[in-house]
Amino acid sequence: MDTLLDVSHVCYSYHTLSGETPALTDITFSVKEGEFLAIVGPSGCGKSTLLSLLAALMEPEQGSILIRRQPLLAGNADIGYMLQKDHLFEWRTVYRNVILGLEIQKKMTREHLEHVEQMLKDYGLSAFRDARPSQLSGGMRQRAALIRTLALDPKLLLLDEPFSALDYQTRLNVCDDVWRIIQKERKTAILVTHDLSEAISMADRVLILSSRPASIRKDLPVAFQDPSLTPMERRQAPEFKDYFNEIWKELNQHG
């Protein structure tokens, strides 16, 4: 697989009148096309800061971020960003919500619209295309938000705690749903989460960050004997506990 994303020696600090607060220090890693990477670390360590840099919402103070060997620029259409909340607009139908990005970027082509229609059908939302967001369950809202993000055909999908607002049972089901969609659409994804079980069950690799200012403590490949397992099935596999204990130990060793 070719490398899609290269992050090299990235540093970032927040500056206020009271002084400088380092957030990230010497962050270096890469992501191959089709890979699913999870990022975990102590609360407040800088995970969301790193995701904001990868989304080109901010620029690193030092180091570089390349996508397909080109510098990452603001507004890069190759980046899709799925936030903690679904941000669906109640005054628009489900269909009008999922095509919002296409409208804004003036990409209402037949090819894009046909792809949206197919995703609505494939992921169980075609019957709700004319419904309002308030008529959807929490899981269905997250599927709609993901379809809206995928409608623009991004090469890299950034997921910022996308299940944190859901109850536990819904969270488990939606975790499976989102993983299946990403696999079917053959997307490269980076998930930021505080849930270690979520990271292990979904990802091919887990980056473990230190406390702030965050540096990479460990880059842990995650491989199950049966590669076809879904996230829910991975949680029942014997390897799951070993990965959980390894990450837990690493986080508690280094704070």
Disulfide bonds with the S-S distance in Angstrom:
none
